[in-house]
C-alpha cells in the first residue's frame, strides 16, 4: 500500500526541514566565526612579541584583510538566515581586526 502524505503534513515537514537547515547553517557559521576570532587572537599574540619587517608587515596586513573579508562574508550569511545575527557583535569584531591589522610595530593592548 502506498501512503500519500496529507498536504498539511507535507507543509509541516517542509517547515521542519527549513528550520533544521537554518539551525545547521547557523551552527556552521558560528563555528567559522569562532575560528576566525581564535586565529586573529593567535596572530595578535605572536606579533606583540616580535618586531615586524616591512615584508612581514605587508603579509600581516594582507592576512587581516582576508580575515575581514571572511568576517563580512559570514555576517552576510548570518543575516540572510536571520538566526543569532548580532550586528553590534560583528562590528566589534571588525573593529578589533582593523586595530590588529594596522599594527605599527607597537604592542597592542586591550
N, C-alpha and C positions, 0 to 999 in steps of 0.2 A: 504494500500500500504506500503510495506516495503522499507525503504530507506537504501541503501547500501552506506557507505561512500566512497568517492573518495580516492584513495591511497594517494594523496597529502594532503588531509585534515587530514587523519589519522596521517601522519608524523608530520604535524603542531600541531595536538592535542597532540601527544606524547612529542614533544619538549616543549609545554606549561606545560604539567604535570611535566616533569623533571625540568623545571625552577621553578615551584611552589614548588616542593619538596625541591629543593636546598635552596630556599628562606626561607621556613618554618623551615627546619633543621638548617640553619644558625641563624635564629632568636632565636630558642630554645637554641642553643649552646652559643650564645652571652648572653642570659639571665642567663644561668648557670655560665658563666664566671663572669658576674657582681655579681651574688650572692656569688660566691667564694671569690671575692675581698672584698665584704662587710663583710662577715664572718671573713676573715683574719684581716681586719682593726678593727672590733669589738674586736676580741681576743687580738690584739696588744694593744688597748686602756686599756683593762682590766689588762693585765699582767704588763703594765707600772706602775700601781698603787699599786701593791702588791708584796710581796716577796714570791717567789715560793719555796716550799719544794722540796726535791728530787723526791718524788712521783708525785707532781704537775708538775714538770719539765718534767718527763717522759711522763705523759699524754699529756702535751702541745706539746712535740716533736712528739709523735705518731699522734696527731691531724693534725699537719702541714705536716707530711709525707703523710697522706691521702689527704690533700689539694693539695700537689704537685703531687700526683698520679692522682687526678681528673683533675688538670690543664693539665698534659701530655695527658690524655685521650681526653679532649676537644680539645687540639691543634691537635692531630692526626685526629680527626673527622673533624675539620675545614679545615685542609689541604686536606683531601680526597674530600670534596665537592668543594674546591677551591674558595670560596667566602669570602671576607673580612678576609683572613688569613694573619696575620702580624707577622712573626717570631720574629721581634725585640720586639714587644709588649709582646709576650708570654715570651720571655727571661727576660724582665724587671720584669714582674710579678713573674716569677720563682725566680729571684734573691732576690726580696723583701720577698717572702715566706721563702727562706732559711735564710735570715737575721733575720726574726722574729722567725723562728724555733730554731735558735742557740742562743736563749736568754740565757744570763749568769747572771741573777738577776741584770741587769742594765737597766736603762731607754733606750729605743730605740728612737733615734732622727732621723729626716728626713734628 
